[in-house]
Every structure is written in C-alpha cells, then in structure tokens.
Amino acid sequence: MTLATTVTNQAKTVKNSESSFGPPNHDMPKLDMPKMEVPPAFRELADKGFAQARDTYEKAKAATEQATNQLKEAYTTAAKGAIDYNIKVIEIARANTNTAVDNAFELLGVKSLTEFVELSTKHARKQFEVITAQTKELAELAQKVTTEITVKDWRHGDGKASSKVA
C-alpha cells in the first residue's frame, strides 16, 4: 500500500458528522508519519549546533545585561548631576535676587543723580564679575557630571574590561 492510498483511506474513515441543523465539523484526517532513524552523525552535528547556539545566547545575554547595567548607572549619575546642577542654579538665582533687592534699597537712599549712577555702575560691575564666576561654576559642574558618566559609568562600568560577544 502506498502513502497516497493510506492517506485517502484514512481520510475516508473520518466521520462526516455534519448535520443539517448544527455547526459543521471540520476534523483533520489523522496521518501516521513513518518513523525514521536519525543517523548518529546527523544527531551529533545537531547537538553541536545546539550547544554552540546556547553558548552564543549566553554570551549575548551577559553582554546585554552588562550594557543594561551600564546604562542604568549612567542614567543614575546623569540624574544626580541634573539635581546638583538645578540646586546650584536655584542657589545662584537666590543670591542674585538678594543682591538685586539690596541694590534696590541702596538706590532708594541716594540723594543725588551722581550717587545713583555711581551705585548703579558699582553694582553692574560687581554683578558682571559674580555672573562670570557663577557661569564658570555651572560649566565646571556640568563637565564634572559628563566626565563621571563617560569615565566611570560608560567606558569602564564596574571597573572590569569590556568583553566581546563571539
């Protein structure tokens, strides 16, 4: 008996249980697959391929976990740096506001136009120096955070050398 006649005979043995009043029954015919013996060389080749795929997966998984941890650390450092930077900006704004209010009170007590111009010029000169120093301070803080992210978190991670995925 050939495979084609076997399939045909099996298809005929499946009952057609369609009734005119119920839903149709679409059962697939059951086919018996012939059992084949896999040659040992093929099985060994498949096992080696599977072992190599598993090894590659483990290496990729480890590399992905390492990259994820480095990104977490970099984002944590960046968030901390942003908080420090924002706190510094608020301190600077508070100091500048206090200086402006003090200057306004000094200007209220002037008796002449020349004294007003002299106090305004003195305040402007002083504020220019203060703002220059504050800008330098903010730039150093931003560079410090960037350096921490680059050197500590991104390039070196936990201080271990980066491993390559094979």
C-alpha positions as CSV (number, residue, x, y, z in Angstrom):
1,M,0.0,0.0,0.0
2,T,1.4,3.4,-0.9
3,L,1.4,6.6,1.2
4,A,-1.2,8.2,-1.1
5,T,-3.7,5.3,-0.7
6,T,-3.1,5.3,3.1
7,V,-3.9,9.0,3.3
8,T,-7.0,8.5,1.2
9,N,-8.2,5.6,3.3
10,Q,-7.6,7.4,6.5
11,A,-9.4,10.5,5.2
12,K,-12.4,8.3,4.3
13,T,-12.5,6.8,7.8
14,V,-13.0,10.2,9.5
15,K,-16.7,10.6,10.1
16,N,-18.5,13.4,8.5
17,S,-20.6,14.4,11.4
18,E,-22.2,17.4,9.7
19,S,-25.8,17.7,10.4
20,S,-28.2,20.0,8.6
21,F,-29.0,21.7,11.9
22,G,-25.7,22.1,13.7
23,P,-22.3,23.6,13.0
24,P,-20.1,21.8,10.5
25,N,-17.4,19.5,11.8
26,H,-14.1,20.2,10.1
27,D,-11.9,17.5,11.6
28,M,-8.5,17.0,10.0
29,P,-7.7,13.5,8.9
30,K,-5.1,11.8,11.2
31,L,-1.9,10.8,9.4
32,D,0.6,8.3,10.7
33,M,4.1,9.6,10.0
34,P,6.6,6.9,9.2
35,K,9.3,6.6,11.8
36,M,12.8,7.3,10.6
37,E,16.0,6.6,12.4
38,V,18.3,9.7,12.6
39,P,21.9,8.9,11.7
40,P,24.3,9.3,14.6
41,A,26.5,11.8,12.6
42,F,23.5,14.0,12.0
43,R,22.4,13.8,15.6
44,E,26.0,14.7,16.8
45,L,26.0,17.7,14.3
46,A,22.7,18.9,15.6
47,D,23.8,18.6,19.2
48,K,27.0,20.6,18.4
49,G,24.9,23.3,16.7
50,F,22.5,23.5,19.6
51,A,25.4,23.7,22.1
52,Q,27.0,26.5,20.0
53,A,23.7,28.4,19.8
54,R,23.2,28.1,23.5
55,D,26.7,29.3,24.2
56,T,26.2,32.3,21.8
57,Y,22.9,33.1,23.5
58,E,24.5,33.0,27.0
59,K,27.3,35.4,25.8
60,A,24.8,37.8,24.2
61,K,22.6,37.7,27.3
62,A,25.6,38.5,29.5
63,A,26.6,41.4,27.2
64,T,23.1,42.7,27.2
65,E,22.9,42.6,30.9
66,Q,26.2,44.4,31.2
67,A,25.1,47.1,28.8
68,T,21.8,47.5,30.6
69,N,23.6,47.9,34.0
70,Q,26.0,50.5,32.4
71,L,23.1,52.4,31.1
72,K,21.3,52.3,34.5
73,E,24.4,53.6,36.2
74,A,24.9,56.3,33.5
75,Y,21.3,57.5,33.9
76,T,21.6,57.5,37.7
77,T,24.7,59.6,37.5
78,A,23.1,61.9,35.0
79,A,20.0,62.3,37.2
80,K,22.1,63.0,40.2
81,G,24.2,65.5,38.2
82,A,21.0,67.2,36.9
83,I,19.7,67.5,40.5
84,D,23.0,69.0,41.7
85,Y,23.0,71.4,38.7
86,N,19.4,72.5,39.4
87,I,20.2,73.1,43.1
88,K,23.2,75.2,42.1
89,V,21.0,77.2,39.7
90,I,18.5,77.8,42.4
91,E,21.2,78.9,44.8
92,I,22.6,81.3,42.2
93,A,19.1,82.7,41.5
94,R,18.5,83.3,45.2
95,A,21.9,85.0,45.6
96,N,21.3,87.2,42.6
97,T,17.8,88.1,43.8
98,N,19.1,89.0,47.2
99,T,21.8,91.2,45.6
100,A,19.3,92.9,43.4
101,V,17.0,93.7,46.3
102,D,19.9,95.0,48.4
103,N,20.9,97.2,45.5
104,A,17.3,98.5,45.1
105,F,17.3,99.5,48.8
106,E,20.6,101.2,48.4
107,L,19.3,103.1,45.4
108,L,16.3,104.3,47.3
109,G,18.6,106.1,49.8
110,V,20.6,108.1,47.3
111,K,20.5,111.9,47.5
112,S,21.8,112.8,44.0
113,L,21.9,111.6,40.4
114,T,25.7,111.2,40.5
115,E,25.4,108.9,43.6
116,F,22.7,106.9,41.8
117,V,24.8,106.5,38.7
118,E,27.9,105.6,40.9
119,L,26.0,102.9,42.9
120,S,24.4,101.5,39.7
121,T,27.8,101.3,37.9
122,K,29.4,99.7,41.0
123,H,26.5,97.1,41.2
124,A,26.7,96.4,37.5
125,R,30.5,95.8,37.7
126,K,30.1,93.6,40.7
127,Q,27.2,91.6,39.1
128,F,29.2,91.1,36.0
129,E,32.1,89.5,38.0
130,V,29.6,87.4,40.0
131,I,27.8,86.2,37.0
132,T,31.1,85.3,35.3
133,A,32.1,83.3,38.3
134,Q,28.7,81.6,38.5
135,T,28.8,80.7,34.8
136,K,32.2,79.2,35.3
137,E,31.0,77.2,38.3
138,L,28.0,75.8,36.4
139,A,30.2,74.8,33.5
140,E,32.6,73.0,35.8
141,L,29.7,71.2,37.4
142,A,28.3,70.1,34.0
143,Q,31.7,69.0,32.9
144,K,32.2,67.0,36.1
145,V,28.9,65.1,35.6
146,T,29.8,64.4,32.0
147,T,33.2,63.1,32.9
148,E,31.7,60.9,35.6
149,I,29.3,59.4,33.1
150,T,31.9,58.9,30.4
151,V,34.8,57.6,32.5
152,K,33.1,55.8,35.4
153,D,29.8,54.6,34.1
154,W,30.1,54.2,30.4
155,R,33.7,53.2,29.5
156,H,34.6,51.1,32.4
157,G,31.3,50.0,34.0
158,D,32.3,48.2,37.2
159,G,36.0,48.6,36.6
160,K,36.0,45.4,34.5
161,A,37.3,45.3,31.0
162,S,34.5,45.1,28.4
163,S,34.1,41.6,27.0
164,K,33.3,40.9,23.3
165,V,30.5,38.7,22.2
166,A,31.8,35.9,20.0
